[in-house]
Structure formats: C-alpha cells, structure tokens
Amino acid sequence: MSEQRSIPKNKVARALTLANSGAKISTNYLKYRVKRAVTGNDDTTALHQANASDSYAALSRMKGAPLKVAQMLSIDQSLLPEAYAKEYAQAQYSAPPLSFPLVVNTFKKSFGKHPDQLYDTFSRKAVSGASIGQIHKASRGEQTFAVKVQYPGVADSLKSDLRLVRPFAMRLFDLKAAELDYFMGEVEERLLEETDYGLELERSRELALASSKLAGVKFPRFYPELSSKRVLTMDWIDGEHLDTFADGPADQAMRDRIGQALWDFYHHQVHELRCFHADPHPGNFIIDKTGTLWILDFGCVKRIPEDFYLKYFELLDARRVADRERFETCLRNLALILPADQEAERELLSGVYRESVEILSRPFREETFDFGDAAYLEQIRAFGERTSSDKRLKKLSSARGSPHSIYINRAYFGLYSLMSRLKARIRADLPSFLKAEEGKSAKALAEAG
C-alpha cells in the first residue's frame, strides 16, 4: 500500500480532483455507448469497473467527506454493483495512508511534540487507513496502543466537500437532487462529529460503560492524556478484522457466537440506550484468539428521538403490517407516504414498503434465523435491484422519510451484511415495547375467551 504525500487542500484543488474524475467517468460512459451501438452488447460490467476504479482513486486522494461517502456506500454490498462494492470497501480500513511527515505535523499542532516524545515506539507507516484518519501502532513501557491520526484539513473542508461531491454522486449513481438534499443536513452533522476525536473519546467511554455487561463483547481503553481533537489513543487489540475472520475457517458454533454477540450489541444500543454505533463496517470489529468480539470505533454515533423510535419500530409489529389502514398510518407517520400522493401512488408505495418490511423483519419473526441462507440474501438483492430500476418509483417525490432514518437504516443494512458474511444463526428478539404490547393482546384474548 503506497503512501500519499499530500492531500488537495483548497477548494479549487479539491474541485479539480473531482472534475478530472468526472471527466474520466463521462469518457467511460461514451466508450460504453459506442461499444453498445457497434456490437449490440449491453453488458455494463466493464463500465462499472472503470467508473468504480476512477471514482475511488479521486475520493481516496481527497480523504475526508468524499472518501466517507464511498465507505458508507460500500456497507451494504447488495445495493451496489459488485465493482463499486469491492472498490469502495477499501475505504473501510485499506485506504492509501499519508506519509509520516504529515503525521508529525498533526502531533506538533495537537501536543507541541513529536510522536517519539510521547511514546517509546511509534510506527513510521500507518497499519491501516480509512476515510477520516489512519492508525499507527505505538508503545510506552509494556503498553501497546493504536493511535488514530486525523488527515490534515478534513474537518475544515468537510462542508465544501459535501457540496462538491453532490453532483459527482448524482452523476455516478443516477440520483436526483432531492434524494441527496433532503438528508444532507443529517449526514453533514454526523460527519462533523466524526472529525472531533475529543467527542469520540467521550462517547467511546460512555457507550462502552453502558454496554459493559453484554456477553462476548469488549471495548478497548482510551487514553485522554494521549488524545486530542485530532489524535485518539486506545489499546492495541490483536486479532482479525471481522471480514477476515468471516472468510476464514471458523466453525459454525464460533460464527453463531460472534454473530449473536454483534446482534445483541446493536439490539442493546438501539432498543435500550437509544444511542448506537452507526458505522458497522468490518474494520471497526476485531475477533481475538479467545473468540471475543471487540468494538473499536465510536466516531459515528446516532441518538434516536423517542417519538421517532416508536414510529419506526412499529413496523416490526406484524399486526400493523397486516392491517392495511394501520400500516398506511405508520407510513404517513414516518413521512413515507405524503399528503400530496394520489391513490395509485399510495397503493404502489404501500405495496413496496410492505414487501420491504416483510423481507427485512423476517429475522425478528423466527426463533432462530440463519443469515447463511443464500436464498434470503438473493431476495434482498433482487428486491433492491427491482425497486431501484422501477420507473414508476423514480417519478415519485424521493424526499421521503425522516432524516433520522438514514443512520438506523445504515446500521441495520451493515449489520445484515456482516451477519450474512459470518453466515451466523442468531436469535433476534423484538423490541421490548412490542413484546409488552403482544403480551397485553394475548392476555386480553385469553380473558375474552
């Protein structure tokens, strides 16, 4: 993995980086259309590969918000063409790292010291690189640390980067402006939080303490005295990243145990704490030699307002989904059906959302659910492909739903993706408020009988 010696910093340089990539993408489309006209071959494989490679090269050079967008897109690999999913997955922890002199500059600005003055040893090369920062291995005495160092200028350029990447993303993925703009404020807020390592330190300690009693899950210690707004120091954890572990020889019992621990971790945070780790990519999880799951990164955290939480997870109630009127009320409460929608549009949307809920809530409806079931994953993929290409849906206003849903959806898409990669069999309990309602209904029926 070659080092990157500089980052385009000013708006003009960053805009030119995207513009050059955009020009390459336009050329790729032109080549594709010419070849299709000459040969009649409509295969888009080569087009997707070329666009994925050219766009990732630009985003990884810019770091920050553009690369974070790539990382977010890569989480649910069933929704992207395979070429993009593979290329963008590098943003999770394999992005090209920055050279050591730039790291030293960050330390001097943060602490007034060279890394060698704070640690006994400090790796000159990053052991991994992601969208906002890169990890170095360090030690002091007998302690070994993972030191996350933020890329220079990431926080300062974030807002302008999001404006720059907007037309780029629209062109690349054939999106409408409304599909991006409606949710951009929520994305910007979360990304700005991710650039504040002081905030991440607080949240890491808070959520680790609140989740400390969960079985099979552990959290590294964090070190405030070796941390700042742009540097974060934590324990070094030996083990395999979750994707490497999942692709390895682990037996089914181990896969089930890791999968259950990961599922319970998210269930506890979403349904008990209403505050959750919203960045479920493999680079944020390590399995050590004892089979313990370690949660590494709390840079992206989402708090769920109580009223939105209740409206959103009502969709797991099979009685509401089965009752047409009650289901449409749920969709209206979530702004998924809008007052301006015509009857035919409401019918179309209601059908699409009902199918989506039925598929995605299936793990909650079975005593034990097997995420290794290839037929289930194919059904999710086929549904996403069918709805994304449905011309009737494309004509409808796409500014639907609450911005709060972005990171909940992202968390569950990521969680399902990790579960399927693990091929784990897990128990997925309903949220406690729905179990309480079901208990009341069962009691009422028994008394009536």
N, C-alpha and C positions, 0 to 999 in steps of 0.2 A: 504494500500500500504506500504509494509515493506521497511525500509531504507537500503541502501547499504553502508557499512562501508569502502570499499576500491575499487579501480579500478586497474586492472592489468596494470602496467605502462611500464615495459621494454619490448623490442621486443620478448624476449623468453616467458615471461608470457602471452603476448597477442597472440602469435602464438600458444601456448599450449591451450589457451581457444578455439580458432577456431578449432584446431586439435581435441580436445575432442568432440566438437560439430560435426565435420566432421565424426568422428568415429561412433557417435550415428546415424547420417543420413545414413551411409553405412549399419549399422545394421538394420535400419528401411527398407531400400531397400531389404536387404537379407530376412527379415521376409516376406515382401510383395511378393517376387518372390517365396518363398517356399509355402506360402499360395495359391498363384495363381496356382502353379504346382499341389498341392494336391487337391484343390477344384474346379479349373477352374474359380474361381471368379476374375474378372479383375477390381473390384471396387477400385479406388485409394483414396477414402475418408479418410480412416484411415491412409494411408501413408502420405498424405498431412498434416493431423492434427498433426501427430507425428513429421514430419520434421519442420513444422511451429513452434511448441512449442519448440523443441530442438534448432533450429537455433535462434529464438528470445531470448531465455534465454542467449545464448552466446553473441549475439550482444548487448543486453541491459546491460549486465555486463561490456562490454568493453566501452560503450558510444562512443562519437565522430563519426568518419567517418563510422565505421561499422553500428552503430545504425542509422546514417543519411541515409545510403543506404536502410535500412529497411523502414524508413519513406518515402523516395522517391518512393519505390516500392508500398507502400500502397495507394498512392494518387489516382491512377486510379484503382478502385476495380474491374472493368470489365476485366482487363488484367491478374489478378492473380487468382489462385484457391481460393475459399472462405476462406479456413482455413488460408492461408497466409495473405489475406487482413485483416481479423479480428485480427489476432495475431499482425501483424506489425503496424496496426493502433494505437496500444498503444504508439508507438514511437512519435506520434504527440504531445501528452501532458500528457501521463499517464505512462511514463517510471519510473522504481523504482528510487526514489531520493537518493542523497547522504546524509550522516549523517552531523549534524551541525558542528562538529569539522573541517571537511574538508572545509566547507563554511567559517569558521572563518579564516583558513589558507589563503584562497584566498583573503579575505579582508585585512589581515595583509600585504600580499605581494603587494597588489594594493594601499592601503592607509596608511599602517603602523598603522592601528587602527582596533579594534573590531567593528562589526556591531552596537553594543549598544552605541558606541561613536559617530556614525554618525546619528543614528535615535533614536527617543524616544522609539519606539517598533520595534521589528524585529522577525518574526515568526521563531521558532526553527525548525519546519518542513516545507519542501517545499510544496507549494499548488499545484504545478504541475511540472512534469519533462519531458524533451524532449531529443533530441539527443545530442545537444551541451551544453546545460545548463538547470538549473531549476529555477523556480520562487518562491520568498519569498514575503510575504506581510509585509510592514513596514509603519511607520507613523512618522511624525515630525510636532508638532503643530496640526493644523487641516487638514493637507495634508496627503493623503494616497498614498502609492507608490507600484508599482510592481517592484521588484528588481530581475533582471536576473543575475544569478551567473554561470559562466562557469565551467564545470567539470575540475578538475586538469589534466594537461598533454594532453588535447585534441589536442591543436594546435601542440605541439611538436611531437606527434605520428601520425599525420594525413597522411603524405606521406607514411610512412612504413605500416600504417593500410590499405591503399588502395591497396598496393601490396599484403598484407596478405589476404584481402577479395576477391581479384580477382579469385583465383582458387576455393575458397569457393562458390562464386556466380555462377561460371561456373558449378560446380558440382550440386548445388542446383536447378538451373533453366535450365540446359542443354544448356548453351550458348557456343559459340565459342570464342576463344581468341580475334579474330579480332573484334567481336561485342562489346567487352569491351575496348580494347586497343585504337581503333580509336578515341574514345571520352573521354578517361581517363584524358587527359590534361585539357579539359574544366571543367570536374567535379572537378578535384583537385583544379583548380583556384577558382571556386565558393566556395568550402568548406573552403579553406584557408581564403577567405574573410569573411566567416561566423564566423570564430573564432576571428575576430578583432572587438570587440564591439565599439571601437573608430570610425571605419569606418561605422559601422551600425548606430551609433548616427548621423553622418554627413548625411548619406543617408536618414535616417528617417525624419530628419528635411527638407531636400531638397525636397523629394518626397511628403511629407505632404503639404508643401507650394505650390508646383506645382499642387497639386490635391485638394486644399482647397475649390475651388468653386463648386465642384461636389455636387449634391443634395443627401441627405440621407447618406453621408459618413463623418465620423470624425476620428481624429487621436489623440492619447494621447500626452501630452507634455513630453519632455525628459529633463533630468537634468544633464548637463555636470559636475557640481561640485560634483555630487554623482555617477559619472561614470568613468570607466577606460577601459583599453583594455580587461579586464576580468569580469567587472561588469557593468551592464547597468540599470539605474534607470529611470522609467517613471511613469506617472499617473496610479493609480489603476482604472480599469474600471469595474463597477458592471454590470452583465448581464449574458446571456447564450452563451456558445460557439455555433457556427453555427450548428454543428451536433445535439446538444441537442435541440436547437430551431427547427430545421427541423423535428425532430422526435416527436415534441410536438403538441399541439392543435391549432397552429396558423391558422387563416382562409386564404383563397386563396388570398384575397387582400393584406394581410400582406406579404405572401410568394412572391407574384409578386413584391411588392415594394422593399423587401430586395434583391431579385434576380436581379431586374433591377439596383439597386444601385451597387451591386457587379459587374455586367456585365459592366456597364458604367465606373467603376473604372479601370477595366482591359483594356477596349477599349481606354480610355483616355491615359493610360500609354503606351500601346503598339503602338498605331497609332498616338498619338500626341507627346508624350515625347520620344519615342523610348528607354525607360528605365522603367523596370517594376518589381514589386513584384513577385518573381519567386518561391514562396513557398506557394501555395494555399491549405493548409490543414486546416481543421475546427478549430484547436487550435489557428490559427492566426486571427480569426474573432470572434467578440462578438456582440450580439444584446442586446441593453439596453432596459429598460422598456418603452421608448418612441418609440421604433421601429427603432432606428438609428443603422447603421452598423459601427462598429469601426474596424479599421485596426491596428493590434498590432505589427507586426514584420517585419522589413525590413533587416533581416540578409542576406537573399539571394536575390540579385538584379542583373538583367541582362541588359546590354546595347546592343542594336541591331545596327550593322553597317548598314548604309543607303542602300548600294548596295545589301546586303543580304535581308534586309527588303522588298525591291521592288520585288526581285526574288521570295521570299517565298510567299508573299501575292498576287502575280499574280494568284496563284492557286484558288483564290476566284472568278476570272473572268470567268463566265460561257462560254463566247465566246472562250476563250483559251482552256478550258477543252473539249468543243465540237469539236474543230478543232484538228484532230489527230496530224498533223505536229507541230502546235503551242504548243500543250500540251507536246509532246516529247521534244521540245526545252526547255520548262520550266523545265522538269525533268532533262535534261542534265545540264542546268544552275545551278541546285541545287545538281548536282553530285549524283542524284538518279538513273540515267541511265549512265553507264560508257562507255568510248570508246571501251573497250575490250568486251563488251556484244555482243553476237550473236543475229541474228534477232529474233529467237524464244524466247530468254531471254528478249529482248526488248519488244516483244509482251506480254509476261507474266507479266512483271513488269508494263508496261503501263496500262494493264487491272486492276491490283491490285491497283495501285495508283489512277486510275480514280475512281474506286469504293470507295476507302477511301475518296477522296476529295468530291465525291458526297454525301456521308453519313455525313461527318463531317462539310461540309459547308452548310448543309440544314438550320440551324437556320438563316443564313445570307440571304437566298433566300425567306423567308416568312415574311409577315408584322408583325405577332406575332407568336412566336414559343413556343410550350408547351413542356417543359422538363419533365413534368409529364407523357408523353406518353410512356407507358411501351413497346410498340412495337418498338419505336425508340431505347431505351436502349438495348433491346434484339438484335436488328440488329447490333449495335456496338459490343456487346459481341460476337455474333455469327461470325462476320467478324474477330475479333481478334483471336478467337479460331481456325477458319478455316485457316487463313494465318499463324499462329504460328506453325501449325502442317503440313503445306504443304511441302512435301519432295522436290519438285522442287525448292521452295524458299530457303530451307535450304542449297541446293547445291551451290547457288549463293554467290558471294562475299558479305559479310554483312557489310563491311566497306564502307557504302554509306551515302551520305548526308553531310551537313556541321555540325561540332560540335556546331555551333550557334543554330542549330535547337533543341538541347536537351532541353533547358530550355523554349523555346517557346512551344514546344510540351508538356512539363510537365505542363506549366501554363494552357494551354487550356484543357488538359486531366483533370487536377484538377478542373478547372472552370466548365467543363461539369459535372463532378462528383458532385460538390456542387449544381449546378443547378438542377440536377436530384433528389438529396436528398431533396432539397427545393420544388420540383415539381412546379417550377416557370414558369410563362408565361412572356416572355420578348420580347423586340424589339432589334434585333441585326443588326445595320447598317453596311454597307460595309465601308471599309477604305476610307478616303476622296479622295485619289488619284484614286481609282477605280470609285467612283461616278463621279469624274470630267471627266474621260475617257468616261464613259457611257453617260454623258451629251454631250460631243463633238460628239460622234457617233450618238446620237439622233438628234442633230442639223444638222449634215451632211446629215442624211437621210431625214430630213424634207426639207432641201434646195434642195436636189436632186429631191424630189417628187414635 
